[in-house]
Amino acid sequence: MLPVVQEAGNAVLKFFRERDFTVAHKDAENPVTEADFAANHILLTALKNFYAQDSILSEEADSEEERAMREKKRRSAKRVWVIDPIDGTRDFIHGVPEFAVSVGLVENKKPVLGFVLNPAQNYLLSGGPALGLFLNGARFERKARPNKTPPHLAISRTEFKKGDLEHLKPHYANLKNSIVGSIAYKLALCADGTVDLVVSVRPKNEWDLAGGAALIAAAGLTLRDGNNDTIEFNKEKTETWGLIAGTEEACAWYLGITK
């Protein structure tokens, strides 16, 4: 799948650089662009050709009939590819290079393989708990750093702007410096050791998380929902409330300040 993810990323990058695409809205909070559909087509075509027996859960669909058909198939499936053609579409639209193509493979409700590609940064982290991590195709070990309090953090721009993260401000001199766009990209940066903690207090969908969740697992890190419960995938309702991801020490610190 790695070449296919790269192909999807190249298609997205072309739109990003040329700034020539239409924007529609699925609802007030969820824009979608031509680039989303172009990447989705590339990924779905490859999955149908090479993994025809597997199911697919994608954020995008060409029609409601297609979405309904995929939904029916995936609910009883043991292997499901969970894809977000562009995670961080708002950043993509506004020219912020912090979006990602995210692909995850889920087996028996657990993420086993993930790809997170930020084509604007020439960054591709892939791997899984049985494989380890690969950065741009080369084997990679997570950067080991001393524990720091407060931990090096990545947060959502939207949640920061809406005042959802006031509980973190007493612990960080300039919380705004912790903003990173796409949640998939944030999880990849946590898996590679760039940051030690990712938190979110708003709902996330499986396609936002699956690729990054496999990378977090590959790095031996913690991933929980906002209630500190284990996140399962390929659920009937694909939404999860909140997110805590990172090193054991960083997650324990965050849970300690939110009690």
C-alpha positions as CSV (number, residue, x, y, z in Angstrom):
1,M,0.0,0.0,0.0
2,L,2.9,2.4,0.5
3,P,3.2,3.3,-3.2
4,V,-0.6,3.8,-3.4
5,V,-0.5,6.1,-0.3
6,Q,2.3,8.1,-2.0
7,E,0.3,8.3,-5.2
8,A,-2.7,9.7,-3.3
9,G,-0.4,12.2,-1.5
10,N,1.1,13.3,-4.8
11,A,-2.4,14.0,-6.1
12,V,-3.3,16.0,-3.0
13,L,0.0,17.9,-3.2
14,K,-0.6,19.0,-6.8
15,F,-4.0,20.6,-5.7
16,F,-2.3,22.2,-2.7
17,R,0.5,23.8,-4.7
18,E,-1.7,25.0,-7.6
19,R,-4.5,26.3,-5.2
20,D,-7.1,25.4,-7.9
21,F,-9.9,23.3,-6.4
22,T,-13.5,23.6,-5.5
23,V,-14.8,23.4,-1.9
24,A,-18.1,22.0,-0.8
25,H,-19.5,21.5,2.7
26,K,-20.9,18.2,4.0
27,D,-22.1,20.3,7.0
28,A,-21.0,23.6,8.7
29,E,-18.0,21.9,10.3
30,N,-16.8,19.6,7.5
31,P,-15.6,21.0,4.2
32,V,-14.6,18.7,1.3
33,T,-12.6,19.4,-1.8
34,E,-11.8,18.0,-5.2
35,A,-8.5,16.8,-3.7
36,D,-10.3,14.7,-1.1
37,F,-12.2,12.9,-3.8
38,A,-9.1,12.5,-6.0
39,A,-7.1,10.8,-3.2
40,N,-10.1,8.8,-2.2
41,H,-10.5,7.4,-5.7
42,I,-6.8,6.4,-5.8
43,L,-7.0,4.6,-2.5
44,L,-10.3,2.9,-3.0
45,T,-9.3,1.6,-6.5
46,A,-6.2,0.0,-5.1
47,L,-7.9,-1.5,-2.1
48,K,-10.7,-3.0,-4.3
49,N,-8.0,-4.4,-6.8
50,F,-5.6,-5.8,-4.2
51,Y,-7.7,-6.5,-1.1
52,A,-11.0,-7.3,-2.6
53,Q,-12.0,-9.5,0.4
54,D,-11.4,-6.8,2.9
55,S,-13.9,-4.1,3.9
56,I,-13.4,-0.4,3.7
57,L,-14.4,2.5,5.9
58,S,-13.7,5.9,4.3
59,E,-14.7,9.4,5.3
60,E,-15.7,10.1,1.7
61,A,-18.1,8.4,-0.7
62,D,-19.2,9.1,-4.3
63,S,-22.8,8.4,-3.3
64,E,-25.0,7.5,-0.3
65,E,-25.7,4.2,-2.0
66,E,-21.9,3.4,-2.1
67,R,-21.6,4.4,1.6
68,A,-24.5,2.3,2.6
69,M,-23.1,-0.7,0.8
70,R,-19.7,-0.4,2.5
71,E,-21.3,0.1,5.9
72,K,-23.3,-3.1,5.6
73,K,-20.2,-5.1,4.5
74,R,-17.8,-3.7,7.1
75,R,-19.8,-4.4,10.3
76,S,-19.2,-8.1,10.2
77,A,-15.7,-7.9,8.7
78,K,-12.5,-9.0,10.5
79,R,-10.3,-6.8,8.3
80,V,-11.2,-3.3,7.5
81,W,-9.2,-0.6,5.8
82,V,-10.0,2.8,7.4
83,I,-9.1,5.8,5.3
84,D,-9.2,9.5,5.4
85,P,-8.1,10.9,2.0
86,I,-7.2,14.3,3.6
87,D,-7.3,14.6,7.4
88,G,-7.1,18.3,8.1
89,T,-9.0,19.5,5.1
90,R,-9.5,23.0,6.6
91,D,-5.7,23.4,6.9
92,F,-5.4,22.2,3.3
93,I,-7.9,24.8,2.1
94,H,-6.2,27.6,4.0
95,G,-2.7,26.7,2.7
96,V,-1.4,25.4,6.0
97,P,1.0,22.4,5.4
98,E,-0.3,20.3,8.3
99,F,-2.8,17.9,6.7
100,A,-2.3,14.2,6.0
101,V,-3.4,11.2,4.0
102,S,-4.3,8.6,6.6
103,V,-4.7,4.9,6.0
104,G,-5.1,2.2,8.7
105,L,-5.8,-1.5,8.6
106,V,-7.9,-2.8,11.4
107,E,-8.1,-6.5,12.3
108,N,-10.6,-7.7,14.9
109,K,-11.1,-4.1,16.1
110,K,-7.4,-3.4,16.6
111,P,-5.2,-1.2,14.3
112,V,-2.4,-3.4,12.9
113,L,-1.0,-1.3,10.1
114,G,-0.9,2.5,9.5
115,F,0.3,5.1,7.0
116,V,0.3,8.8,7.7
117,L,1.6,10.9,4.8
118,N,2.0,14.7,4.9
119,P,3.0,15.3,1.3
120,A,3.6,19.1,1.9
121,Q,6.4,18.1,4.4
122,N,7.6,15.1,2.5
123,Y,6.8,13.1,5.6
124,L,5.5,9.5,5.6
125,L,5.4,7.4,8.8
126,S,4.2,3.8,8.4
127,G,4.2,0.6,10.4
128,G,2.3,-1.3,13.0
129,P,2.8,-3.1,16.3
130,A,4.2,-6.3,14.7
131,L,6.4,-4.4,12.2
132,G,7.8,-1.4,14.0
133,L,8.1,2.1,12.4
134,F,9.3,3.2,9.0
135,L,10.0,6.9,8.1
136,N,9.9,7.6,4.4
137,G,10.3,3.8,3.8
138,A,13.4,3.3,6.1
139,R,13.3,1.5,9.4
140,F,13.0,4.0,12.2
141,E,13.2,4.0,16.0
142,R,11.3,6.5,18.1
143,K,13.5,9.2,19.5
144,A,14.2,8.6,23.2
145,R,14.1,11.8,25.3
146,P,14.1,12.5,29.0
147,N,10.7,12.8,30.6
148,K,9.6,16.5,30.7
149,T,6.9,18.2,32.8
150,P,4.8,19.5,31.3
151,P,5.3,17.1,28.3
152,H,5.9,18.4,24.8
153,L,2.4,18.7,23.5
154,A,0.3,18.8,20.2
155,I,-3.2,20.2,20.3
156,S,-5.9,21.2,17.8
157,R,-6.1,24.7,16.4
158,T,-9.9,24.6,16.5
159,E,-10.0,23.5,20.1
160,F,-7.5,26.2,21.0
161,K,-9.5,28.9,19.3
162,K,-12.8,27.8,20.8
163,G,-11.4,27.8,24.3
164,D,-11.7,24.1,24.9
165,L,-8.2,23.8,26.3
166,E,-8.2,26.4,29.1
167,H,-7.2,23.6,31.6
168,L,-3.8,23.4,29.9
169,K,-2.9,27.1,29.9
170,P,-1.6,27.2,33.5
171,H,1.0,24.6,32.5
172,Y,2.3,26.1,29.3
173,A,3.8,29.6,28.8
174,N,2.4,29.8,25.3
175,L,-0.1,27.0,24.6
176,K,-0.6,28.4,21.0
177,N,2.9,27.1,20.2
178,S,1.6,23.5,20.6
179,I,-0.9,23.8,17.7
180,V,-0.6,21.2,14.9
181,G,-3.2,20.6,12.2
182,S,-4.4,17.1,11.4
183,I,-5.0,14.7,14.2
184,A,-3.5,11.9,12.1
185,Y,-0.3,14.1,11.7
186,K,-0.3,14.8,15.4
187,L,-0.4,11.1,16.2
188,A,2.4,10.4,13.8
189,L,4.5,13.1,15.4
190,C,3.9,11.5,18.7
191,A,4.8,8.1,17.4
192,D,8.1,9.4,16.0
193,G,9.0,11.2,19.2
194,T,8.6,14.8,18.1
195,V,6.0,15.3,20.8
196,D,5.2,13.2,23.9
197,L,1.5,14.0,24.3
198,V,-1.6,14.6,22.1
199,V,-4.9,15.5,23.6
200,S,-8.3,16.4,22.1
201,V,-11.6,17.1,23.9
202,R,-13.9,16.9,20.8
203,P,-15.3,13.9,18.9
204,K,-13.0,12.1,16.5
205,N,-14.0,9.5,13.9
206,E,-12.3,6.2,13.2
207,W,-10.9,7.5,9.9
208,D,-9.2,10.3,11.8
209,L,-7.5,7.9,14.1
210,A,-6.9,4.5,12.6
211,G,-3.7,5.2,10.7
212,G,-2.1,7.1,13.6
213,A,-3.4,4.6,16.1
214,A,-1.4,1.8,14.4
215,L,1.7,4.0,14.6
216,I,1.2,4.8,18.3
217,A,0.9,1.1,18.9
218,A,4.1,0.4,16.9
219,A,5.9,2.9,19.1
220,G,4.7,1.2,22.3
221,L,2.7,4.3,23.4
222,T,-0.7,4.8,25.0
223,L,-3.9,5.6,23.1
224,R,-7.1,6.2,25.0
225,D,-10.4,8.1,24.6
226,G,-11.4,11.1,26.6
227,N,-12.7,8.8,29.4
228,N,-9.3,7.0,29.5
229,D,-10.9,3.9,28.0
230,T,-9.3,1.8,25.2
231,I,-10.4,2.8,21.7
232,E,-11.8,0.0,19.6
233,F,-12.3,0.2,15.8
234,N,-14.9,-0.9,13.3
235,K,-17.6,-0.1,15.7
236,E,-21.2,0.4,14.6
237,K,-20.9,4.1,15.6
238,T,-17.5,5.3,14.4
239,E,-17.2,8.3,16.6
240,T,-15.0,8.5,19.7
241,W,-15.2,11.3,22.3
242,G,-11.9,12.9,23.1
243,L,-8.3,11.5,22.8
244,I,-5.3,11.0,25.0
245,A,-2.1,9.7,23.3
246,G,1.5,9.6,24.2
247,T,4.1,8.1,26.6
248,E,2.9,6.5,29.7
249,E,4.4,9.3,31.8
250,A,2.9,12.1,29.7
251,C,-0.6,10.5,29.7
252,A,-0.4,10.0,33.5
253,W,0.6,13.7,33.9
254,Y,-2.4,14.8,31.8
255,L,-4.8,12.6,33.7
256,G,-3.4,14.0,36.9
257,I,-4.2,17.6,36.0
258,T,-7.7,16.8,34.8
259,K,-8.9,14.9,37.9
